[in-house]
């Protein structure tokens, strides 16, 4: 499940990611691993990123 807040606005709220995505490194979707941010439609900047692990 994932919730995404961008610029103070919730853009994805508690949605399930049903399986691996096209950018997955391998099929071990339940294992901890890297998190990638993608911006492929022009320049993009990120700051103040907070990642909260599931409980």
Helices and strands as residue ranges (DSSP letters): E 2-6, E 9-15
